[in-house]
Amino acid sequence: MSRRSGILEFAVLGLLRESPMHGYELRKRLNTSLGVFRAFSYGTLYPCLKTLVANGWLIEEPGSAPEDALAASLSGRRAKIVYRLTAAGKQHFEELLSHTGPDTWEDESFAARFAFFGQTEREVRMRVLEGRRSRLEERLEKMRASLARTRERLDDYTLELQRHGMESVEREVRWLNELIESERAGRDQRRPGPPDETAK
């Protein structure tokens, strides 16, 4: 499985955990809620859905809404298939949510993972955020070193493009710092205080 198809499977399972959907709804949610998937087409989505069904993580059900049946009878087309997450699919998604390895820090993987942070344990969120920050700090260091070596050979426009790329990474690092501090503050607020000795 390619990394991109793995990310798509993760996102589909996550969206279907919220509620059953048919393919058109899924594609719309992938496009609007998870911008990383704007380039995906039906030709990519439906093979993914078939794979998830074959693995036992989804089941297919006929659309039950009256308008689906009416539209199907008027157009001569089949009713839309609704995809529903199985118990095994939910368990598999929860296992994927718990992963915090280097693949979760990459650009597309991180965007998909971040979209489901509301369903992710705090400790896992922290490890993914810190890993992403570490990855970007490494990238920033390489970009600065490369710019220092090649600055004299670059024309003004290429130089501005390099600076723009560095500023984008620096901005994301600052954002990650804020998120990490917010997660830590939230954890500290929920940490139980010492027992009240005067209450004894």
Buried (B, 14 or more C-beta within 10 A) or exposed (E): EEEBEBBBBBBBBBBBBEEBBBBEBBBEBBBEEBEBBEEBEEEBBBEBBEBBBEEEBBBEBEBEEEEBEEBBEEEEEEBBBBBEBBEEBBEBBBEBBEBBEEBBBBEBBBBBBBBBBEEBEEEBBBBBBBBBBBBBBEBBEEBEEEBEEEEEEEEEEEBEEBEEBBEEBBEBBEEBEEBBEEBEEEEEEEEEEEEEEEEE
